Amino acid sequence: MNRHIDCTLQMSNNRLMSTTSPKSSENVQRLEEAMKRAMSGVRDLLPQLCDSLPLITRATEISSTTRHGVYDCLYLALSEREGCDLVTSDEKLIKNFPNANIIHIKDL
């Protein structure tokens, strides 16, 4: 898990704790448990950032053979590496790569 995200979530937890004034340690414990439950699913919803450097060689190969921008081809290279579909609203990308695993966002 990204350390920055963990820190942000912890800061949110501390902020909530400091803005509420529970009357007993039992209330504090209940509040902490409620926060843990509420935040447990949030981390799974956050996007995962990927380093583009390992993808640049493949993206450049794709770009060179199709004359499509390297930036878009980074997403295609990532999709290939991860073995997943690429979801986009970019009509040109979809048209230029008819055999790629690309799904138009309107089809979801």
Helices and strands as residue ranges (DSSP letters): H 3-19, H 25-40, H 42-45, G 53-55, H 56-66, H 70-82, E 86-88, H 91-96, E 102-104, G 105-107
